């Protein structure tokens, strides 16, 4: 059974949209931002590469932040209603970003990558003193097991997991759910 994150609730009655912070402006992030915006998330794209994090590539992003990703993420209000997904494949970015995110109240933390690669990143964080209960918050590989292959399908599986987490649901098939 998938971990459920009931703390990833909608923000308290102030009308704000839940935030989805996407760290990485590569091609995988394009459908993630588009679909996230469609689902009502306030979309923030963070990347150190100015040539990728552009308004032309991400017209659906509410915010584009270019610079040191860990510093940018550390400055964002990462509340229980915030989901953070790392799509960038660079441990020099991932490790400090995850360290900052795991020190916050972010309600959902996911990282694109294989189990083996994820273990390597989490091992580095463990060696740096990040507590095991914090490391357990990272969903890697990110998303629900729907057989996703394309970037759009992966984005769908990631957002499905985030929606399930916000609802306190495990993400199982409705036909398998008890009446």
C-alpha positions as CSV (number, residue, x, y, z in Angstrom):
1,X,0.0,0.0,0.0
2,X,1.2,3.5,-0.9
3,X,2.0,6.0,1.9
4,X,-0.9,8.4,2.5
5,X,-0.2,12.0,3.4
6,X,-3.5,13.3,4.9
7,X,-1.6,16.4,6.0
8,X,-1.5,17.6,2.4
9,X,-4.9,19.3,2.8
10,X,-6.2,22.3,1.0
11,X,-5.1,25.5,2.5
12,X,-7.3,26.8,5.4
13,X,-10.2,28.9,4.1
14,X,-8.2,31.8,2.7
15,X,-9.0,30.9,-0.9
16,X,-5.4,30.2,-1.9
17,X,-4.8,27.5,-4.3
18,X,-2.5,24.6,-3.2
19,X,1.0,25.0,-4.4
20,X,3.0,22.6,-6.6
21,X,6.7,23.4,-6.7
22,X,8.4,21.7,-9.6
23,X,12.2,21.7,-9.3
24,X,13.5,21.2,-12.8
25,X,12.5,22.8,-16.1
26,X,13.3,19.9,-18.4
27,X,10.8,18.3,-20.8
28,X,9.3,16.1,-18.1
29,X,8.1,19.2,-16.3
30,X,6.1,20.6,-19.2
31,X,3.1,18.3,-18.9
32,X,3.4,18.3,-15.1
33,X,2.9,22.1,-15.0
34,X,0.2,22.1,-17.6
35,X,-1.8,19.4,-15.9
36,X,-1.1,20.8,-12.4
37,X,-2.5,24.2,-13.5
38,X,-5.5,22.5,-15.0
39,X,-6.1,20.8,-11.6
40,X,-6.0,24.2,-9.8
41,X,-2.5,24.2,-8.4
42,X,-0.5,27.4,-8.1
43,X,2.4,26.3,-10.2
44,X,6.0,27.3,-9.4
45,X,8.9,26.2,-11.6
46,X,12.4,26.4,-10.1
47,X,15.6,25.7,-12.0
48,X,19.2,27.0,-12.1
49,X,19.1,27.0,-15.9
50,X,17.7,30.3,-17.3
51,X,17.6,28.8,-20.8
52,X,15.0,26.2,-19.7
53,X,12.9,28.1,-17.1
54,X,11.3,30.5,-19.6
55,X,7.8,31.9,-20.0
56,X,7.8,30.5,-23.6
57,X,8.3,26.9,-22.3
58,X,6.1,27.3,-19.3
59,X,3.2,29.6,-20.1
60,X,1.1,27.9,-17.5
61,X,3.5,28.5,-14.6
62,X,2.3,31.1,-12.1
63,X,5.9,31.7,-11.1
64,X,9.3,30.9,-12.7
65,X,12.3,31.1,-10.4
66,X,15.8,30.9,-11.7
67,X,18.9,30.6,-9.6
68,X,20.2,28.3,-6.8
69,X,17.4,25.9,-6.5
70,X,18.0,25.1,-2.8
71,X,18.1,28.7,-1.8
72,X,14.9,29.5,-3.8
73,X,13.1,26.5,-2.3
74,X,14.2,27.4,1.2
75,X,12.7,30.9,0.8
76,X,9.3,29.6,-0.4
77,X,6.5,29.0,2.1
78,X,6.4,25.2,2.0
79,X,3.2,24.6,3.9
80,X,1.2,21.4,4.5
81,X,-0.8,22.3,1.4
82,X,2.4,22.4,-0.7
83,X,3.6,19.6,-2.9
84,X,7.2,19.5,-4.2
85,X,8.3,17.4,-7.1
86,X,11.9,17.1,-8.2
87,X,12.2,16.3,-11.9
88,X,15.8,17.5,-12.3
89,X,18.4,14.7,-12.6
90,X,21.4,16.2,-10.8
91,X,22.4,15.1,-7.3
92,X,24.2,18.4,-6.8
93,X,20.8,20.1,-7.1
94,X,18.6,17.3,-5.6
95,X,20.4,16.7,-2.4
96,X,20.4,20.4,-1.1
97,X,16.9,20.9,-2.4
98,X,15.6,17.9,-0.6
99,X,17.5,18.9,2.6
100,X,15.6,22.2,2.5
101,X,12.2,20.7,1.6
102,X,12.5,18.0,4.3
103,X,13.2,20.7,6.9
104,X,9.8,22.3,6.0
105,X,6.2,21.4,6.4
106,X,5.6,20.5,2.7
107,X,2.8,18.0,2.6
108,X,4.1,15.9,-0.3
109,X,7.7,15.4,-1.6
110,X,8.4,13.4,-4.7
111,X,11.5,12.7,-6.8
112,X,11.6,11.4,-10.4
113,X,14.0,8.6,-10.7
114,X,14.5,4.9,-10.2
115,X,14.5,3.2,-6.8
116,X,18.3,2.7,-7.1
117,X,19.0,6.3,-7.9
118,X,16.6,7.4,-5.2
119,X,18.4,5.3,-2.6
120,X,21.6,6.9,-3.6
121,X,20.2,10.4,-3.0
122,X,18.5,9.4,0.3
123,X,21.7,7.7,1.5
124,X,23.6,11.0,0.9
125,X,21.0,12.8,3.0
126,X,21.1,10.2,5.7
127,X,24.9,10.6,5.9
128,X,24.4,14.4,6.2
129,X,22.2,13.7,9.3
130,X,18.7,14.0,7.9
131,X,16.4,12.0,10.2
132,X,14.9,8.7,8.9
133,X,11.3,9.9,9.5
134,X,12.0,12.9,7.3
135,X,13.6,10.7,4.5
136,X,10.5,8.5,4.6
137,X,8.5,11.4,3.3
138,X,10.2,11.2,-0.1
139,X,8.2,9.4,-2.7
140,X,10.8,7.9,-5.1
141,X,10.0,6.8,-7.7
142,X,7.3,9.4,-7.7
143,X,3.7,8.7,-8.9
144,X,1.2,5.9,-9.0
145,X,1.8,2.6,-10.8
146,X,-0.3,3.1,-13.9
147,X,2.2,1.9,-16.5
148,X,3.2,5.4,-17.4
149,X,5.8,5.7,-20.2
150,X,5.5,9.2,-21.8
151,X,6.1,12.4,-20.0
152,X,2.4,13.2,-20.0
153,X,1.5,9.8,-18.5
154,X,4.2,10.2,-15.9
155,X,2.8,13.7,-15.0
156,X,-0.7,12.1,-14.7
157,X,0.6,9.4,-12.4
158,X,2.4,12.0,-10.2
159,X,-0.6,14.3,-10.0
160,X,-2.9,11.3,-9.3
161,X,-0.6,10.5,-6.3
162,X,-0.7,14.1,-5.1
163,X,-4.5,14.3,-5.3
164,X,-4.8,10.9,-3.5
165,X,-2.4,12.2,-0.8
166,X,-4.4,15.4,-0.4
167,X,-7.6,13.3,0.0
168,X,-6.0,10.9,2.5
169,X,-6.5,8.1,0.0
170,X,-4.1,5.3,-1.0
171,X,-4.6,5.6,-4.7
172,X,-6.2,2.2,-5.3
173,X,-8.7,1.4,-8.0
174,X,-12.3,2.4,-7.2
175,X,-13.4,-1.2,-8.1
176,X,-11.1,-2.5,-5.3
177,X,-12.4,-0.1,-2.7
178,X,-14.7,-1.5,0.0
179,X,-18.3,-0.3,-0.3
